[in-house]
Amino acid sequence: MKANKLTGKSNNNYLPDVLGDGFTKLTLSFDDDYEGEVVATLIRRKSLTKTSKAILYIHGFNDYFFQEEMSKEFNNQGYSFYALDLRKYGRSHLNHQKLNNVRSLIEYDEEIDLALQIIKSERNKQVILMGHSTGGLIVTNYAGNHLNSDLFHGIICNSPFYEFNLNVLERKIGVPVLSYLSKYFPNKLISSGFSKLYGYSLHNDKYGEWNYSLYWKPHDIPNVNLSFISAIYKAQKNIQNNLVIDVPTLVLYSSQSIYEKKWSDKFNEGDAVLNVNHIKYYANKIRGNVTSCEIENGMHDLILSKKLVRENVYKKMFEWTNVHFK
């Protein structure tokens, strides 16, 4: 598959972004969906040196792009850095939309396709797709569904959401039943199941070191539609059934999962959202040039871990990129 058919548009007029410091943004517009008007946002921070290499980063659930340090680390390695705030997240959320609402992860192909076309038009010849958590699930599926593309050349996954962090009965019976029911009740609300304690471990108004918008990434996570559960489930099944990827792929995950019910410093030393054994297992089932990398004491978003830990994350990522992208 060569260049993808575009279904959206942009005016190619970057504007200053809320992050400042060299970050700019571009609004991408698409045809209306089941909620009405749809937009996504492409954020950019160009490398200070001449380069033809770029990253396109995709955030996770209950999330948006705010990781300035990560973008600058890639800039320092000679990459122009781009990120998407997907439709109905962060900068792209419109008043008539329910946060995070999606019925299939393939809906995101529109903004990924258009972003990759824009990145290529800006003279980038080597492009790595990078995703965190649900974003890792999205980019893995995208790569498997777009073999032989000339728009991206590698994948990096930061704690990808390859499986629900539930017991075996809930995973094998509960989630499939909910996915089936979504055909008839797509807008039925259900708890996301995620604890606000993870947010507490990140934000500097609680126990973390990061400052970000609690409107765009709230501690109290909104309920999700049944259709969202179905979208995740179907994408996970695609990965779990020996998905083929034809570009080099790096999957990073923590050395341990955390299951505390009350606040504890343990939240700073492990993945408080996903089961890391699931990530490792399903990463090893993907067919292709896949490198798995365990990060000692990494948090769920590995690049938001404590300083020494995230420095190790960058070290591992750039060792890998230096092998595959000269």
Stockholm file with secondary structure:
# STOCKHOLM 1.0

chainA/1-326         MKANKLTGKSNNNYLPDVLGDGFTKLTLSFDDDYEGEVVATLIRRKSLTKTSKAILYIHGFNDYFFQEEMSKEFNNQGYSFYALDLRKYGRSHLNHQKLNNVRSLIEYDEEIDLALQIIKSERNKQVILMGHSTGGLIVTNYAGNHLNSDLFHGIICNSPFYEFNLNVLERKIGVPVLSYLSKYFPNKLISSGFSKLYGYSLHNDKYGEWNYSLYWKPHDIPNVNLSFISAIYKAQKNIQNNLVIDVPTLVLYSSQSIYEKKWSDKFNEGDAVLNVNHIKYYANKIRGNVTSCEIENGMHDLILSKKLVRENVYKKMFEWTNVHFK
#=GR chainA/1-326 SS CCSCCCCCBCCCCCEECTTCTTCEEEEEEEEEETTEEEEEEEEEECCSSCCSEEEEEECCTTCCCCCHHHHHHHHHTTCEEEEEECTTSGGGCCTTSCTTCCSCGGGGHHHHHHHHHHHHHTTCCEEEEEEETHHHHHHHHHHHHSTTCSSCCEEEEESCCCSCSSCHHIIIIIHHHHHHHTTTCTTCEECCCCCTHHHHHHBTTTTCSBCCCTTTSCSSCCCEEHHHHHHHHHHHHHHHTTCBCCSCEEEEEESCBCCCSSCCGGGGGSBSSSCHHHHHHHHTTSBSSEEEEEETTCCSSGGGSCHHHHHHHHHHHHHHHHHHCC
#=GC SS_cons         CCSCCCCCBCCCCCEECTTCTTCEEEEEEEEEETTEEEEEEEEEECCSSCCSEEEEEECCTTCCCCCHHHHHHHHHTTCEEEEEECTTSGGGCCTTSCTTCCSCGGGGHHHHHHHHHHHHHTTCCEEEEEEETHHHHHHHHHHHHSTTCSSCCEEEEESCCCSCSSCHHIIIIIHHHHHHHTTTCTTCEECCCCCTHHHHHHBTTTTCSBCCCTTTSCSSCCCEEHHHHHHHHHHHHHHHTTCBCCSCEEEEEESCBCCCSSCCGGGGGSBSSSCHHHHHHHHTTSBSSEEEEEETTCCSSGGGSCHHHHHHHHHHHHHHHHHHCC
//
